[in-house]
Amino acid sequence: MKVLILSVDRDDDFGKKAGLNSPFIGREENLNAVMALGLKDPEDSDVNTVMAALSMYDEMLKKGEDVEIATICGDVKVGYESDLVLTTQLENVLELVKPDRVVLVSDGAEDEFIYPMVFSRVKVDSVRRVWVKQAPTVEGTYYIIMKMLADDKMRKRIFTPLGLVLAVLGLFNVIPQLFELLTKEANIELVASMGWGMIALVLGLYLIFYAYRVAERVSGAMRNAATAIRNGSQMIPFVIVAVLLFVAGVIFAMDSVASQSEAGLAVQAFTALSIILWMWTFGLLSYQMGKLVNHYMTSGKLNVTSLIVSISTFAIAFILQASFDLVALAFGYPNPGENLIIMMMLIGFLLAGFGGLMNMNMRSYHRTRKSEEKKEPELRNYPEA
């Protein structure tokens, strides 16, 4: 009876960090793969997972059992795409090894989503979860927490909800007082009353920026912009127009609020949101058109992603504008009329559907290509136990 020790890397750390193509079949391939990943990131839990699988393989081999070891990897985008890649690799491994039963080795609950896929194809005897040991000291605990917060997935799970709560609370506290400050004479008591709301808003935005590494992304964008300027990129004028439209949207919105001081708060809000919505929409369109032109000029190929983003942006803008006008119509505020609202809503949904179809076709194309690249040839030779 042949046993397959199967290790799972659902988010493809072997491919992302070590640049390796999975699956890895046999002791030598798994040992080389775990050494490559260990040199790139010694603290990755998948290193311990594969080492535990190798240890189990050696132990069972000494007992004279017919055993083989394999590691399958998914995709960086954990979810449907990674599970599809895992399923393809699993079927290839099972076809090559032809095991009677499987021992699944995992580094946590996330990788055990593969269990139903394995169980539906071959008998699973055991599931082993590998835990990484740490020193039970204050320094060790602090080290674990800091390393956990350095992980992108953990940062987003912990700080994003907390940041959103603080930002929303601060925003709802600041906005009414800000409108009051713009429509009336400024006084120190009104400014002071905005203190706690501003603190909550700033702290919430900071946590969100920290979770998504906004500072690093901005720094990288500035470096890329400097490189593009030195190289004479075609995106420069489009980016300048996008920034000007972004700033102009904020200025025009504030000016419209100040000029409609006698109007109600809801009317001022709808007017400001409409101005910002369309100015920022055209700003994003300018940026995407710059990416489209630059990509075509450098590679001679059409950047479909930029087209999809542009279409989806206009779809969202039309739907949002129709929603604003619909609310204004329902409450008796100034609005463009029912016919125009219906037309904008219809245009928005048509554009959204068209963009969705383009996105589905592009994803299907890339998924097929990725599966073909990771699919091993059927006549592949691997070490016998």
C-alpha positions in Angstrom: 0.0 0.0 0.0 1.6 3.3 -1.2 1.5 6.4 1.1 1.8 9.9 -0.2 2.9 12.6 2.3 1.4 15.7 0.8 2.5 19.2 1.9 0.5 22.3 0.9 1.5 25.9 0.2 -1.8 27.5 -0.6 -0.5 31.1 -1.2 2.5 29.9 -3.3 5.4 31.2 -1.1 7.8 28.9 -3.0 6.9 30.6 -6.3 6.6 34.2 -4.9 9.7 34.2 -2.8 12.0 31.5 -4.2 10.8 31.7 -7.9 10.2 27.9 -8.1 7.6 26.1 -10.1 5.6 23.4 -8.3 4.7 20.7 -7.7 7.8 19.1 -6.1 7.8 15.3 -6.1 10.4 13.2 -4.3 12.8 13.8 -1.4 15.5 15.6 -3.4 13.1 18.1 -5.1 11.4 18.9 -1.8 14.7 19.3 0.0 16.1 21.6 -2.7 12.9 23.6 -2.7 12.8 24.1 1.1 16.5 25.1 1.1 15.8 27.7 -1.6 12.8 29.1 0.3 14.7 29.0 3.6 17.5 31.0 2.2 15.0 33.7 1.0 12.8 33.7 4.1 14.0 31.5 7.0 11.0 32.5 9.1 8.3 31.3 6.6 6.1 28.7 8.1 6.1 26.7 4.9 9.8 25.9 5.5 8.8 24.1 8.7 5.9 22.4 7.0 8.0 20.8 4.3 10.7 19.9 6.8 8.1 18.2 8.9 6.9 16.3 5.8 10.5 15.3 5.0 11.0 14.1 8.6 7.8 12.0 8.4 8.9 10.6 5.0 12.3 9.5 6.4 10.7 7.9 9.4 8.2 6.0 7.4 10.9 5.0 4.9 13.0 3.5 7.7 10.1 1.4 8.7 10.1 -0.1 5.2 6.8 1.5 4.1 6.1 2.3 0.4 6.1 6.1 0.8 6.5 9.2 -1.5 6.5 12.9 -0.7 5.2 15.8 -2.7 4.5 19.5 -2.3 1.8 21.4 -4.2 1.4 25.2 -4.3 -1.5 27.5 -5.1 -1.5 31.1 -6.1 -0.7 34.4 -4.4 -4.4 35.4 -4.8 -5.7 33.0 -2.1 -9.2 31.8 -2.9 -10.7 30.5 -6.1 -7.6 31.0 -8.2 -5.2 29.3 -5.8 -7.6 26.4 -5.2 -7.9 25.9 -8.9 -4.1 25.7 -9.3 -3.9 23.4 -6.2 -6.6 21.1 -7.7 -4.7 20.9 -11.0 -1.4 20.1 -9.3 -3.0 17.6 -7.0 -4.5 15.6 -9.9 -1.1 15.6 -11.7 0.7 14.4 -8.5 -1.9 11.6 -7.9 -1.7 10.5 -11.5 2.1 10.3 -11.3 2.5 8.8 -7.8 -0.8 6.7 -7.8 -1.0 6.5 -3.9 -3.5 4.4 -2.0 -3.7 6.8 0.9 -2.4 10.3 1.8 -1.1 12.0 4.9 -1.7 15.8 4.6 0.8 18.2 6.3 -0.3 21.8 6.8 1.0 24.9 8.6 -2.5 26.1 9.7 -6.2 26.2 9.1 -5.8 28.1 5.8 -4.0 25.4 4.0 -6.5 22.8 5.2 -9.0 24.1 2.7 -7.3 21.5 0.4 -8.6 18.7 2.6 -12.0 18.3 0.8 -10.2 18.3 -2.6 -7.8 15.5 -1.5 -10.4 13.5 0.3 -12.7 13.4 -2.8 -9.9 11.9 -4.8 -8.0 9.6 -2.5 -8.2 8.2 1.1 -6.8 10.6 3.7 -5.3 8.8 6.8 -4.1 11.8 8.8 -3.8 15.6 8.8 -0.8 17.0 10.6 -0.6 20.6 11.6 2.9 22.0 12.1 3.4 24.7 14.8 6.6 26.8 15.0 8.0 26.8 18.6 9.1 30.0 20.2 10.7 30.9 23.5 8.1 31.6 26.2 9.6 34.9 27.3 8.5 38.5 27.2 11.1 39.2 24.6 10.0 36.2 22.6 6.4 37.3 22.8 7.3 40.8 21.7 9.3 39.3 18.8 6.3 37.1 17.7 3.9 40.1 17.8 6.3 42.3 15.8 6.9 39.6 13.2 3.1 39.0 13.1 2.4 42.7 12.5 5.1 42.7 9.7 3.0 40.2 7.8 0.7 41.9 5.3 -2.2 39.6 5.9 -2.2 40.0 9.6 -1.8 43.8 9.4 -4.8 44.1 7.2 -6.9 41.8 9.4 -6.1 43.6 12.6 -5.7 47.3 11.7 -8.1 47.8 8.8 -11.3 47.2 10.7 -10.1 49.3 13.7 -8.9 52.1 11.4 -12.2 52.1 9.5 -14.2 52.4 12.7 -12.1 55.3 14.0 -12.2 57.1 10.6 -16.0 56.8 10.2 -16.5 58.0 13.8 -14.2 61.0 13.2 -15.7 61.8 9.8 -19.2 61.9 11.1 -18.1 64.2 14.0 -16.0 66.5 11.8 -18.2 66.9 8.7 -21.2 68.8 10.3 -18.9 71.1 12.2 -16.8 71.7 9.0 -19.9 72.7 7.0 -20.9 75.0 9.9 -17.4 76.5 9.9 -17.5 77.2 6.2 -21.0 78.7 6.2 -20.6 80.8 9.4 -18.0 83.0 10.9 -15.1 81.0 12.4 -14.8 81.0 16.2 -12.4 79.2 18.5 -15.1 77.2 20.3 -16.2 75.6 17.0 -12.6 74.7 16.0 -11.9 73.3 19.5 -15.0 71.1 19.4 -13.6 69.4 16.3 -10.5 68.2 18.2 -11.7 64.7 19.2 -13.2 64.0 15.8 -10.0 65.1 14.0 -7.9 62.9 16.4 -10.1 59.8 15.6 -10.1 60.6 11.9 -6.3 61.0 11.7 -5.7 57.9 13.9 -8.1 55.8 11.8 -6.5 57.0 8.5 -3.0 56.3 10.0 -4.0 52.7 10.9 -5.4 52.1 7.4 -2.3 53.6 5.8 -0.1 51.4 8.0 -2.1 48.3 7.2 -1.8 48.8 3.4 1.8 50.3 3.5 0.6 53.5 1.9 3.8 55.3 2.9 6.0 52.7 1.2 3.7 52.8 -1.9 3.9 56.6 -2.1 7.7 56.4 -1.7 7.9 53.8 -4.5 5.5 55.9 -6.7 7.8 59.0 -6.2 10.8 56.9 -7.2 9.0 55.6 -10.2 7.9 59.1 -11.1 11.5 60.4 -10.9 12.6 57.5 -13.1 9.8 58.2 -15.6 10.8 61.9 -15.7 14.4 61.1 -16.4 13.4 58.6 -19.1 10.9 60.9 -20.7 7.8 58.7 -20.1 4.6 59.4 -22.0 2.6 59.2 -18.8 4.0 62.5 -17.4 1.4 64.9 -19.0 -1.5 62.5 -18.2 -0.4 62.3 -14.6 -0.1 66.1 -14.3 -3.7 66.4 -15.7 -4.9 63.8 -13.2 -3.4 65.6 -10.2 -4.8 68.9 -11.4 -8.3 67.5 -11.8 -8.0 65.9 -8.3 -7.1 69.1 -6.6 -9.5 71.2 -8.7 -12.3 68.8 -7.7 -11.7 69.6 -4.0 -11.4 73.3 -4.6 -14.5 73.6 -6.7 -16.5 71.5 -4.2 -15.5 73.8 -1.3 -16.3 76.9 -3.5 -19.7 75.5 -4.3 -20.5 74.9 -0.6 -19.3 78.5 0.3 -21.5 80.0 -2.5 -24.6 78.1 -1.4 -24.5 79.1 2.2 -28.3 79.7 2.3 -29.1 76.3 0.9 -29.6 73.3 3.1 -26.9 70.9 4.3 -28.1 68.1 2.1 -28.1 70.3 -1.0 -24.6 71.5 -0.3 -23.5 67.9 0.2 -25.0 66.6 -3.0 -23.5 69.4 -5.0 -20.0 69.0 -3.5 -20.1 65.2 -4.0 -21.2 65.5 -7.6 -18.4 67.9 -8.4 -15.8 65.7 -6.7 -17.2 62.6 -8.3 -16.8 63.7 -11.9 -13.6 65.6 -11.5 -12.0 62.6 -9.9 -13.5 60.3 -12.5 -11.9 62.2 -15.3 -8.7 62.5 -13.3 -8.6 58.7 -13.0 -9.5 58.4 -16.7 -6.5 60.6 -17.5 -4.2 58.5 -15.5 -5.4 55.2 -17.0 -5.1 56.7 -20.5 -1.5 57.6 -19.7 -0.9 54.0 -18.7 -2.6 52.8 -21.8 -0.5 55.0 -24.1 2.8 54.3 -22.3 2.2 50.6 -22.4 1.4 50.6 -26.1 4.4 52.8 -26.9 6.8 50.6 -25.0 5.5 47.1 -25.7 3.3 47.6 -28.8 0.4 45.8 -26.9 -2.9 47.1 -25.7 -3.3 47.2 -21.9 -6.7 45.7 -21.4 -6.6 46.3 -17.6 -6.5 50.1 -18.1 -9.6 49.9 -20.4 -11.5 47.8 -17.8 -10.6 50.2 -15.0 -11.7 53.2 -17.1 -15.0 51.6 -18.1 -15.7 50.4 -14.5 -14.9 53.9 -13.2 -17.4 55.5 -15.5 -20.0 52.9 -14.6 -19.5 53.6 -10.9 -19.7 57.3 -11.5 -22.9 57.1 -13.5 -24.5 54.8 -10.8 -23.4 57.1 -7.9 -24.6 60.2 -9.7 -28.0 58.6 -10.4 -28.2 57.5 -6.8 -27.5 61.1 -5.6 -30.1 62.5 -7.9 -32.6 59.8 -6.9 -32.2 60.6 -3.2 -32.6 64.3 -4.1 -35.8 63.5 -6.1 -37.2 61.5 -3.2 -36.7 64.3 -0.7 -37.8 67.1 -3.0 -34.3 68.6 -3.5 -33.3 70.1 -6.8 -32.7 67.3 -9.3 -32.3 66.8 -13.1 -35.5 64.9 -13.5 -36.7 61.3 -13.6 -35.8 60.6 -17.3 -32.2 61.7 -16.9 -31.8 59.7 -13.6 -33.1 56.5 -15.3 -30.8 57.1 -18.3 -27.7 57.6 -16.1 -28.6 54.4 -14.1 -29.0 52.4 -17.3 -25.8 53.7 -18.8 -24.0 52.8 -15.5 -25.2 49.3 -15.4 -24.5 48.7 -19.1 -20.9 49.9 -18.7 -20.6 47.8 -15.5 -21.8 44.7 -17.3 -19.5 45.3 -20.3 -16.5 45.9 -18.0 -17.4 42.7 -16.0 -17.5 40.6 -19.2 -14.1 42.0 -20.3 -12.7 41.2 -16.8 -14.0 37.7 -16.8 -12.5 37.0 -20.2 -9.1 38.4 -19.2 -9.1 36.4 -15.9 -10.1 33.2 -17.8 -7.3 33.8 -20.3 -4.6 34.4 -17.6 -5.9 31.5 -15.4 -5.6 29.1 -18.4 -2.1 30.3 -19.1 -1.0 30.0 -15.5 -2.4 26.5 -15.2 -0.6 25.4 -18.4 2.7 26.9 -17.2 2.5 25.1 -13.8 1.2 21.8 -15.2 4.0 19.2 -15.3 4.4 16.9 -18.3 2.9 13.5 -17.8 6.1 11.6 -18.6 8.1 13.3 -15.8 10.6 11.0 -14.0 10.8 11.3 -10.2 12.9 9.4 -7.6 11.4 6.0 -6.5 11.2 5.3 -2.7 
